[in-house]
Amino acid sequence: KCPTQSNIRSHIKGLRKAFNKIDTSVKIIDTVHGLGYRLSPAEKNNLTNAIITPSFSVVRNFFKAKAVEYIVVSDELLIQYISPNLLDYCDYPELLKIGDKVQYAFPELVGLEQVFKKIINKEYNNFEIKGIARAANQSRPEYINLYVMIDDTKKSEKQEDKNIFIFFEDVSETMIYRQRLVQMERELYLRLEMDRNS
């Protein structure tokens, strides 16, 4: 015996009710007018826009691969946390201590207190200094980039509840490569000028 259209409609209605009990936000059965019914295609947007955050170990391994270390400071620029290999990025490692001012160990930050305040007040999203050359510590990378940003995941409006992250990236290879390119360009220019004048 062939099922009638009303039998099929009744069964589909029962299936929809059962699926709605599990998850009302997802439409599983579509009506295709003139043809019948079908299962809804999976929502690609839900899959691609799902928020997936990396674990701490993934982030730590990424930092290692990119030669990045960091320090966490309070709104008063007192050191709260030091990543394990940050001593290698510091000109004055003996001054790099929790509870001390970050400027003692990193003199590049002296005079930037107003910039830090603007970051805390969200007037600036971040701040960076690029291509800092080695100074006092011979084991420090030749060149580092410095990035400052605030962790605003805490909902508190109090300044003292906000942590400032300062990231240090070893960019020695990149800077040396750029210097070589500039030197080669200058040498080529000088040769062309000499050829032109002779």
C-alpha positions as a Markdown table, in Angstrom:
| # | Residue | x | y | z |
|---|---|---|---|---|
| 1 | Lys | 0.0 | 0.0 | 0.0 |
| 2 | Cys | 1.5 | 3.5 | -1.0 |
| 3 | Pro | 1.6 | 6.2 | 1.6 |
| 4 | Thr | -0.5 | 9.2 | 0.9 |
| 5 | Gln | 0.8 | 12.8 | 1.0 |
| 6 | Ser | -0.9 | 13.3 | 4.4 |
| 7 | Asn | 0.9 | 10.3 | 5.8 |
| 8 | Ile | 4.2 | 11.7 | 4.7 |
| 9 | Arg | 3.4 | 15.2 | 6.0 |
| 10 | Ser | 2.4 | 13.6 | 9.3 |
| 11 | His | 5.7 | 11.7 | 9.6 |
| 12 | Ile | 7.8 | 14.7 | 8.6 |
| 13 | Lys | 5.9 | 16.8 | 11.2 |
| 14 | Gly | 6.8 | 14.1 | 13.9 |
| 15 | Leu | 10.4 | 14.1 | 12.8 |
| 16 | Arg | 10.6 | 17.9 | 13.0 |
| 17 | Lys | 9.2 | 17.9 | 16.5 |
| 18 | Ala | 11.7 | 15.3 | 17.6 |
| 19 | Phe | 14.6 | 17.2 | 16.1 |
| 20 | Asn | 13.3 | 20.5 | 17.7 |
| 21 | Lys | 13.5 | 18.8 | 21.1 |
| 22 | Ile | 17.2 | 18.3 | 20.6 |
| 23 | Asp | 18.1 | 21.7 | 19.1 |
| 24 | Thr | 15.6 | 24.4 | 18.1 |
| 25 | Ser | 18.2 | 26.6 | 16.5 |
| 26 | Val | 19.0 | 24.2 | 13.7 |
| 27 | Lys | 16.6 | 23.5 | 10.9 |
| 28 | Ile | 17.2 | 19.9 | 9.9 |
| 29 | Ile | 14.4 | 19.1 | 7.3 |
| 30 | Asp | 13.7 | 21.5 | 4.4 |
| 31 | Thr | 10.5 | 21.5 | 2.4 |
| 32 | Val | 11.3 | 21.6 | -1.4 |
| 33 | His | 8.1 | 22.9 | -2.9 |
| 34 | Gly | 6.8 | 20.7 | -5.8 |
| 35 | Leu | 9.3 | 18.0 | -5.0 |
| 36 | Gly | 9.1 | 16.9 | -1.3 |
| 37 | Tyr | 11.5 | 17.1 | 1.6 |
| 38 | Arg | 15.3 | 16.9 | 2.1 |
| 39 | Leu | 17.8 | 17.2 | 4.9 |
| 40 | Ser | 19.2 | 20.7 | 5.3 |
| 41 | Pro | 22.8 | 21.1 | 4.1 |
| 42 | Ala | 25.2 | 21.7 | 7.0 |
| 43 | Glu | 25.7 | 25.4 | 7.7 |
| 44 | Lys | 29.1 | 26.2 | 6.4 |
| 45 | Asn | 29.2 | 29.5 | 8.2 |
| 46 | Asn | 28.6 | 27.9 | 11.6 |
| 47 | Leu | 31.6 | 25.7 | 11.0 |
| 48 | Thr | 34.0 | 28.3 | 9.6 |
| 49 | Asn | 33.1 | 31.0 | 12.0 |
| 50 | Ala | 33.2 | 28.9 | 15.2 |
| 51 | Ile | 35.7 | 30.4 | 17.6 |
| 52 | Ile | 38.5 | 28.0 | 18.2 |
| 53 | Thr | 41.3 | 29.4 | 20.4 |
| 54 | Pro | 44.8 | 27.7 | 20.5 |
| 55 | Ser | 45.8 | 26.1 | 23.8 |
| 56 | Phe | 48.6 | 27.7 | 25.9 |
| 57 | Ser | 51.1 | 25.1 | 24.7 |
| 58 | Val | 50.4 | 25.9 | 21.0 |
| 59 | Val | 50.9 | 29.6 | 21.7 |
| 60 | Arg | 54.1 | 28.9 | 23.7 |
| 61 | Asn | 55.5 | 26.8 | 20.8 |
| 62 | Phe | 54.5 | 29.5 | 18.3 |
| 63 | Phe | 56.4 | 32.1 | 20.4 |
| 64 | Lys | 59.5 | 29.8 | 20.5 |
| 65 | Ala | 59.4 | 29.3 | 16.8 |
| 66 | Lys | 59.1 | 33.0 | 16.1 |
| 67 | Ala | 61.8 | 33.8 | 18.8 |
| 68 | Val | 59.3 | 35.8 | 20.9 |
| 69 | Glu | 59.5 | 36.4 | 24.7 |
| 70 | Tyr | 57.2 | 38.6 | 26.8 |
| 71 | Ile | 56.8 | 40.4 | 30.1 |
| 72 | Val | 53.6 | 41.3 | 31.9 |
| 73 | Val | 53.5 | 44.7 | 33.8 |
| 74 | Ser | 50.9 | 46.5 | 35.9 |
| 75 | Asp | 49.4 | 49.9 | 35.1 |
| 76 | Glu | 52.3 | 51.3 | 37.3 |
| 77 | Leu | 54.8 | 49.5 | 35.0 |
| 78 | Leu | 55.8 | 47.1 | 37.7 |
| 79 | Ile | 56.8 | 43.7 | 36.5 |
| 80 | Gln | 54.2 | 41.0 | 37.2 |
| 81 | Tyr | 55.5 | 38.0 | 35.1 |
| 82 | Ile | 58.6 | 37.3 | 33.1 |
| 83 | Ser | 58.7 | 34.6 | 30.3 |
| 84 | Pro | 61.4 | 32.0 | 30.7 |
| 85 | Asn | 64.0 | 33.2 | 28.2 |
| 86 | Leu | 63.4 | 37.0 | 28.5 |
| 87 | Leu | 66.8 | 37.4 | 30.1 |
| 88 | Asp | 68.3 | 36.8 | 26.7 |
| 89 | Tyr | 66.5 | 39.9 | 25.3 |
| 90 | Cys | 67.5 | 42.2 | 28.1 |
| 91 | Asp | 70.4 | 44.6 | 28.2 |
| 92 | Tyr | 70.4 | 44.6 | 32.0 |
| 93 | Pro | 69.3 | 41.0 | 33.1 |
| 94 | Glu | 70.4 | 41.7 | 36.7 |
| 95 | Leu | 67.7 | 44.4 | 36.9 |
| 96 | Leu | 64.9 | 42.1 | 35.5 |
| 97 | Lys | 63.0 | 41.3 | 38.7 |
| 98 | Ile | 59.3 | 40.9 | 39.6 |
| 99 | Gly | 58.0 | 43.9 | 41.4 |
| 100 | Asp | 60.6 | 46.3 | 39.9 |
| 101 | Lys | 59.9 | 49.0 | 37.2 |
| 102 | Val | 60.2 | 47.6 | 33.7 |
| 103 | Gln | 62.3 | 50.6 | 32.6 |
| 104 | Tyr | 65.2 | 49.5 | 34.8 |
| 105 | Ala | 65.8 | 46.4 | 32.7 |
| 106 | Phe | 64.6 | 47.9 | 29.4 |
| 107 | Pro | 65.8 | 51.5 | 29.1 |
| 108 | Glu | 64.0 | 51.7 | 25.7 |
| 109 | Leu | 60.8 | 52.2 | 27.7 |
| 110 | Val | 62.1 | 55.2 | 29.6 |
| 111 | Gly | 59.9 | 58.3 | 28.9 |
| 112 | Leu | 57.0 | 56.3 | 27.4 |
| 113 | Glu | 54.8 | 56.4 | 30.5 |
| 114 | Gln | 52.2 | 58.6 | 28.7 |
| 115 | Val | 52.1 | 56.0 | 25.8 |
| 116 | Phe | 51.3 | 53.3 | 28.4 |
| 117 | Lys | 48.5 | 55.4 | 29.9 |
| 118 | Lys | 47.0 | 55.9 | 26.5 |
| 119 | Ile | 47.1 | 52.1 | 25.9 |
| 120 | Ile | 45.5 | 51.5 | 29.3 |
| 121 | Asn | 42.8 | 54.1 | 28.4 |
| 122 | Lys | 42.3 | 52.5 | 25.0 |
| 123 | Glu | 43.3 | 55.7 | 23.2 |
| 124 | Tyr | 46.0 | 53.5 | 21.4 |
| 125 | Asn | 45.4 | 49.8 | 20.6 |
| 126 | Asn | 49.1 | 49.0 | 20.8 |
| 127 | Phe | 52.5 | 50.5 | 20.4 |
| 128 | Glu | 55.7 | 49.2 | 18.8 |
| 129 | Ile | 59.3 | 50.0 | 18.5 |
| 130 | Lys | 61.2 | 48.2 | 15.7 |
| 131 | Gly | 64.8 | 47.5 | 15.1 |
| 132 | Ile | 66.2 | 48.1 | 18.6 |
| 133 | Ala | 70.0 | 47.5 | 18.3 |
| 134 | Arg | 72.0 | 45.6 | 20.9 |
| 135 | Ala | 73.6 | 47.8 | 23.5 |
| 136 | Ala | 75.0 | 46.4 | 26.9 |
| 137 | Asn | 74.3 | 42.7 | 26.9 |
| 138 | Gln | 76.5 | 40.8 | 24.4 |
| 139 | Ser | 74.2 | 37.7 | 24.4 |
| 140 | Arg | 71.2 | 39.7 | 23.4 |
| 141 | Pro | 70.0 | 39.4 | 19.8 |
| 142 | Glu | 71.5 | 41.9 | 17.5 |
| 143 | Tyr | 68.0 | 43.5 | 16.8 |
| 144 | Ile | 64.7 | 43.2 | 18.5 |
| 145 | Asn | 61.2 | 44.5 | 17.9 |
| 146 | Leu | 59.1 | 45.5 | 20.9 |
| 147 | Tyr | 55.3 | 45.4 | 20.9 |
| 148 | Val | 53.0 | 46.7 | 23.7 |
| 149 | Met | 49.4 | 45.8 | 24.2 |
| 150 | Ile | 46.8 | 45.5 | 26.9 |
| 151 | Asp | 44.9 | 42.4 | 28.0 |
| 152 | Asp | 41.3 | 43.7 | 28.0 |
| 153 | Thr | 39.6 | 40.4 | 28.5 |
| 154 | Lys | 38.8 | 41.4 | 32.1 |
| 155 | Lys | 35.6 | 43.4 | 32.2 |
| 156 | Ser | 36.7 | 45.6 | 35.0 |
| 157 | Glu | 37.1 | 49.3 | 34.3 |
| 158 | Lys | 39.7 | 49.7 | 37.0 |
| 159 | Gln | 43.2 | 50.4 | 35.6 |
| 160 | Glu | 44.9 | 48.3 | 38.3 |
| 161 | Asp | 43.0 | 45.2 | 37.0 |
| 162 | Lys | 44.5 | 45.5 | 33.5 |
| 163 | Asn | 47.7 | 43.7 | 32.5 |
| 164 | Ile | 50.0 | 45.2 | 29.9 |
| 165 | Phe | 51.9 | 42.7 | 27.7 |
| 166 | Ile | 55.2 | 43.6 | 26.2 |
| 167 | Phe | 56.4 | 41.2 | 23.5 |
| 168 | Phe | 60.1 | 41.0 | 22.4 |
| 169 | Glu | 60.8 | 39.5 | 19.0 |
| 170 | Asp | 64.3 | 38.6 | 17.7 |
| 171 | Val | 64.5 | 40.1 | 14.2 |
| 172 | Ser | 68.3 | 40.0 | 13.8 |
| 173 | Glu | 68.2 | 37.8 | 10.6 |
| 174 | Thr | 65.6 | 40.1 | 9.0 |
| 175 | Met | 67.4 | 43.3 | 9.8 |
| 176 | Ile | 70.8 | 42.0 | 8.7 |
| 177 | Tyr | 69.3 | 40.8 | 5.5 |
| 178 | Arg | 67.7 | 44.2 | 4.9 |
| 179 | Gln | 71.0 | 45.9 | 5.6 |
| 180 | Arg | 72.8 | 43.7 | 3.1 |
| 181 | Leu | 70.1 | 44.6 | 0.5 |
| 182 | Val | 70.6 | 48.3 | 1.2 |
| 183 | Gln | 74.4 | 47.9 | 0.9 |
| 184 | Met | 74.1 | 46.0 | -2.4 |
| 185 | Glu | 71.8 | 48.7 | -3.7 |
| 186 | Arg | 74.2 | 51.5 | -2.8 |
| 187 | Glu | 77.1 | 49.6 | -4.3 |
| 188 | Leu | 75.2 | 49.1 | -7.5 |
| 189 | Tyr | 74.2 | 52.8 | -7.6 |
| 190 | Leu | 77.9 | 53.8 | -7.1 |
| 191 | Arg | 79.0 | 51.5 | -9.9 |
| 192 | Leu | 76.4 | 52.9 | -12.3 |
| 193 | Glu | 77.5 | 56.5 | -11.4 |
| 194 | Met | 81.1 | 55.6 | -12.0 |
| 195 | Asp | 80.3 | 54.0 | -15.3 |
| 196 | Arg | 78.3 | 57.0 | -16.3 |
| 197 | Asn | 81.1 | 59.4 | -15.4 |
| 198 | Ser | 83.8 | 57.4 | -17.2 |
